[in-house]
Amino acid sequence: MPLADDLLDHASRLLKAPATEADLRRAVSGSYYAVFHLLAAAVASQVSPTSPPGMSGRIQRVLEHRAMKNAMEFFRTQDSCAKLSANIGIPCAFSPDLAEIAKAYGELQDARHLADYDVVDSNGAIGLAWASDSFEKARRIFEAWKRAQSTDEAKLFLATLIFGFKWAK
């Protein structure tokens, strides 16, 4: 089973009752990392040669979480997609699936930061509903990616996760 699928499955198991606060936090973090690894593996699959061995893993390792989140902004609206297309000279049609992925990825990254670093939980956000919502966002991203992955827009999306704002110069 690929790591992304395994992480999503693990997050699901952590939500089973009785779930402790640690289980809920790990479910949120695991949901985010499932999506990160899903997209990182797709990037590596798109750009990695079959040899030398280990190249795919090294490519996945250079991806930066925040840079990926920022790069996804190009795909959230029709206008931002059109701007990307104009900047790089490559056609980019708006994709509702990629827009959903971009929006939910950012939300999951923020939730993961809360889950992993905010031990105070001053807003009272941490609970079963919050963790379940994070898991559902990740599951919807997996579904959206299955629908979008073979499109030209998805290939551009993956390249943008590597190059971000750099190739718009």
Contacts in CASP RR format, 6 or more apart in sequence:
PFRMAT RR
TARGET T0000
AUTHOR 0000-0000-0000
METHOD contacts of the structure
MODEL  1
MPLADDLLDHASRLLKAPATEADLRRAVSGSYYAVFHLLAAAVASQVSPT
SPPGMSGRIQRVLEHRAMKNAMEFFRTQDSCAKLSANIGIPCAFSPDLAE
IAKAYGELQDARHLADYDVVDSNGAIGLAWASDSFEKARRIFEAWKRAQS
TDEAKLFLATLIFGFKWAK
1 9 0 8 1.000
2 37 0 8 1.000
2 41 0 8 1.000
3 37 0 8 1.000
3 41 0 8 1.000
4 34 0 8 1.000
4 35 0 8 1.000
4 37 0 8 1.000
4 38 0 8 1.000
4 41 0 8 1.000
4 142 0 8 1.000
5 34 0 8 1.000
7 30 0 8 1.000
7 31 0 8 1.000
7 33 0 8 1.000
7 34 0 8 1.000
7 37 0 8 1.000
8 30 0 8 1.000
8 31 0 8 1.000
8 34 0 8 1.000
8 135 0 8 1.000
8 138 0 8 1.000
8 139 0 8 1.000
8 142 0 8 1.000
10 30 0 8 1.000
11 26 0 8 1.000
11 27 0 8 1.000
11 28 0 8 1.000
11 30 0 8 1.000
11 31 0 8 1.000
11 34 0 8 1.000
11 134 0 8 1.000
11 135 0 8 1.000
11 138 0 8 1.000
12 27 0 8 1.000
12 135 0 8 1.000
14 23 0 8 1.000
14 24 0 8 1.000
14 26 0 8 1.000
14 27 0 8 1.000
14 30 0 8 1.000
14 131 0 8 1.000
15 23 0 8 1.000
15 24 0 8 1.000
15 27 0 8 1.000
15 128 0 8 1.000
15 131 0 8 1.000
15 132 0 8 1.000
15 135 0 8 1.000
19 27 0 8 1.000
19 128 0 8 1.000
19 131 0 8 1.000
21 126 0 8 1.000
21 127 0 8 1.000
23 131 0 8 1.000
24 115 0 8 1.000
24 126 0 8 1.000
24 127 0 8 1.000
24 128 0 8 1.000
24 130 0 8 1.000
24 131 0 8 1.000
25 115 0 8 1.000
25 116 0 8 1.000
25 126 0 8 1.000
25 131 0 8 1.000
26 115 0 8 1.000
27 131 0 8 1.000
27 134 0 8 1.000
27 135 0 8 1.000
28 108 0 8 1.000
28 111 0 8 1.000
28 112 0 8 1.000
28 114 0 8 1.000
28 115 0 8 1.000
28 130 0 8 1.000
28 131 0 8 1.000
28 134 0 8 1.000
28 135 0 8 1.000
29 112 0 8 1.000
29 115 0 8 1.000
29 116 0 8 1.000
30 112 0 8 1.000
30 138 0 8 1.000
31 108 0 8 1.000
31 111 0 8 1.000
31 112 0 8 1.000
31 131 0 8 1.000
31 134 0 8 1.000
31 135 0 8 1.000
31 137 0 8 1.000
31 138 0 8 1.000
32 108 0 8 1.000
32 109 0 8 1.000
32 111 0 8 1.000
32 112 0 8 1.000
32 134 0 8 1.000
32 138 0 8 1.000
33 112 0 8 1.000
34 138 0 8 1.000
34 142 0 8 1.000
35 104 0 8 1.000
35 105 0 8 1.000
35 108 0 8 1.000
35 138 0 8 1.000
35 141 0 8 1.000
35 142 0 8 1.000
36 63 0 8 1.000
36 65 0 8 1.000
36 68 0 8 1.000
37 60 0 8 1.000
38 141 0 8 1.000
38 142 0 8 1.000
38 145 0 8 1.000
39 68 0 8 1.000
39 101 0 8 1.000
39 105 0 8 1.000
39 145 0 8 1.000
39 158 0 8 1.000
39 161 0 8 1.000
40 60 0 8 1.000
40 63 0 8 1.000
41 56 0 8 1.000
41 60 0 8 1.000
42 145 0 8 1.000
42 149 0 8 1.000
42 154 0 8 1.000
42 158 0 8 1.000
43 59 0 8 1.000
43 60 0 8 1.000
43 63 0 8 1.000
43 158 0 8 1.000
43 161 0 8 1.000
43 162 0 8 1.000
44 56 0 8 1.000
44 57 0 8 1.000
44 59 0 8 1.000
44 60 0 8 1.000
45 56 0 8 1.000
46 155 0 8 1.000
46 158 0 8 1.000
46 159 0 8 1.000
47 59 0 8 1.000
47 158 0 8 1.000
47 159 0 8 1.000
47 162 0 8 1.000
48 55 0 8 1.000
48 56 0 8 1.000
48 57 0 8 1.000
48 59 0 8 1.000
49 55 0 8 1.000
63 161 0 8 1.000
63 162 0 8 1.000
65 109 0 8 1.000
66 109 0 8 1.000
67 161 0 8 1.000
67 164 0 8 1.000
68 105 0 8 1.000
68 161 0 8 1.000
69 105 0 8 1.000
69 106 0 8 1.000
69 109 0 8 1.000
70 164 0 8 1.000
70 165 0 8 1.000
71 160 0 8 1.000
71 161 0 8 1.000
71 163 0 8 1.000
71 164 0 8 1.000
71 165 0 8 1.000
72 101 0 8 1.000
72 102 0 8 1.000
72 105 0 8 1.000
72 106 0 8 1.000
72 157 0 8 1.000
72 160 0 8 1.000
72 161 0 8 1.000
73 80 0 8 1.000
73 102 0 8 1.000
74 80 0 8 1.000
74 81 0 8 1.000
74 83 0 8 1.000
74 84 0 8 1.000
74 92 0 8 1.000
74 160 0 8 1.000
74 164 0 8 1.000
75 81 0 8 1.000
75 84 0 8 1.000
75 94 0 8 1.000
75 95 0 8 1.000
75 98 0 8 1.000
75 99 0 8 1.000
75 101 0 8 1.000
75 102 0 8 1.000
75 153 0 8 1.000
75 157 0 8 1.000
75 160 0 8 1.000
76 99 0 8 1.000
76 102 0 8 1.000
76 103 0 8 1.000
77 94 0 8 1.000
77 99 0 8 1.000
78 94 0 8 1.000
81 92 0 8 1.000
81 93 0 8 1.000
81 94 0 8 1.000
81 95 0 8 1.000
81 153 0 8 1.000
82 92 0 8 1.000
82 94 0 8 1.000
84 92 0 8 1.000
84 156 0 8 1.000
84 160 0 8 1.000
84 168 0 8 1.000
85 91 0 8 1.000
85 92 0 8 1.000
87 168 0 8 1.000
88 167 0 8 1.000
88 168 0 8 1.000
90 156 0 8 1.000
91 152 0 8 1.000
92 153 0 8 1.000
92 156 0 8 1.000
93 152 0 8 1.000
93 153 0 8 1.000
94 153 0 8 1.000
95 148 0 8 1.000
95 151 0 8 1.000
95 153 0 8 1.000
95 154 0 8 1.000
95 157 0 8 1.000
97 144 0 8 1.000
97 145 0 8 1.000
97 147 0 8 1.000
97 148 0 8 1.000
98 144 0 8 1.000
98 148 0 8 1.000
98 153 0 8 1.000
98 154 0 8 1.000
98 157 0 8 1.000
100 140 0 8 1.000
100 141 0 8 1.000
100 144 0 8 1.000
101 141 0 8 1.000
101 144 0 8 1.000
101 145 0 8 1.000
101 148 0 8 1.000
101 157 0 8 1.000
104 137 0 8 1.000
104 138 0 8 1.000
104 140 0 8 1.000
104 141 0 8 1.000
105 141 0 8 1.000
107 137 0 8 1.000
108 134 0 8 1.000
108 137 0 8 1.000
108 138 0 8 1.000
108 141 0 8 1.000
111 130 0 8 1.000
111 134 0 8 1.000
114 121 0 8 1.000
114 125 0 8 1.000
114 126 0 8 1.000
115 126 0 8 1.000
115 134 0 8 1.000
145 154 0 8 1.000
148 154 0 8 1.000
148 157 0 8 1.000
159 167 0 8 1.000
160 167 0 8 1.000
END
